[in-house]
Amino acid sequence: MEISLRKLWVISILIIQQFAFLADASHSRKKIVPALYVFGDSTVDAGNNNNLKTLAKANKFPYGIDFNNCSTGRFSNGKTIADIIDWVCQCRLHTWVCPSLKDIK
């Protein structure tokens, strides 16, 4: 059962439209989901050690060059897929900034 490139393209467009619909609908609601639990590897967890006493820090150039040219302390250049899902669902829990897990507005 081979999936043609055209079918794959149509499926991709439909998925993108669903995310766009969720993002548009989220403006009229306060929050879609109250929390977001993400389990995974380095593609969803870029790490953060700003609150640890270590020489290996990620709060300087070149980390964050794709993230508004501002380093966040995470070992990545920009947003991960978990950040994008967080933005669509409007959870707004930025745990890499606030280790006490309080909501940052």
Secondary structure as UniProt FT lines:
FT   HELIX           5..25
FT   TURN            26..28
FT   TURN            42..44
FT   TURN            50..51
FT   TURN            61..66
FT   TURN            68..69
FT   HELIX           81..89
FT   TURN            95..97
FT   TURN            99..100
//
